[in-house]
């Protein structure tokens, strides 16, 4: 029996981790999983030792404020891995935490698999040297990442994007909407929702004919949304996020994995981001990328509008939303989404990754 210890630190990583668990079980039913994750990983058959939502901190200032909690978690994680004695540790993105764990696990002589690369191509590129020393196999999901690592003489596996499989497996229900839905996706972290949702609500009264609905995150209490929404007339959707996107005419989306999900559902979008002043000050000095949305990064062109910091205000949101409700702006964005899907390649990321991991372990055992 093979034992895997898997660490996911946020919502999208937990989703991909749950699908990886299913794929590993499909290929070897004598597998056991101990994880840092959530409900989806538990439903896939894993023992959840720590809920990822306890560690879901974002931005420099928030991490600094919770540093003691994070350090305690790292100490616990190291001891837990040592006691569990897994055949492999699988790290899913979440670099601030996982790269420290990789260094420790490597010293224990346990194979380290990194599934979904940290975005070191955006900032702190020097961390690639640490990854080369501590990671046995890297599985990347964005097409340009293989070339990035090749520049540092690091051979990685490009497995395709697991979102393709997650969306392919989704079966939408028949739509009951009587008017055009505009999805509001303010993020999956408390800090994001409190900052982004009030800004998004600023344009609602300018489009009285549209039906705005919020994609709520299960990791955030409903009371938080109720407090922010107040008397705006906007409600949290009773649909799942994927069902909401399948019925939406357009969307306002906080930068992150949700921008790619929205594009794969063929929904025109405006990408929004506003961080704390100190986080943005640091980012401007450390981050070296042209775009913040995955859609634009993958296509290497400004397909979707990105409203960042001072640009993220009601007048600009109104203008950008108007441009994708109808006409050539909307058509061009949807056409570009087809190019995006083509660049991401075919499906099967979870099954391919599972196969490569098991093959490596079999080789190690031999």
Secondary structure, DSSP 8 states (H G I E B T S, - for coil): -EEEEEEE-SHHHHHHHHHHHHHHHHH-SSEEEEEEE-HHHHHTT-EEEEEGGGG---SHHHHHHTHHHHHHHHHHHHHHHHHH--SEEEEES-HHHHHHHHHHHHHHT-EEEEES---TTTS-GGGHHHHHHH-SEEEE-STTHHHHHHTTT---EE---HHHHHHHT--------SS-EEEEE--SSHHHHHHHHHHHHTTGGG-TTSEEEE---TTS-HHHHHHHHTTSS-EE-SS-HHHHHHHEEEEEEESSHHHHHHHHTT-EEEEEE---HHHHHHHHHH---S-SSHHHHHHTS--SEEEEGGG-SHHHHHHHHHHHHSSHHHHHHHHHHHHHHHHH--S-HHHHHHHHHHHHHHHHH-
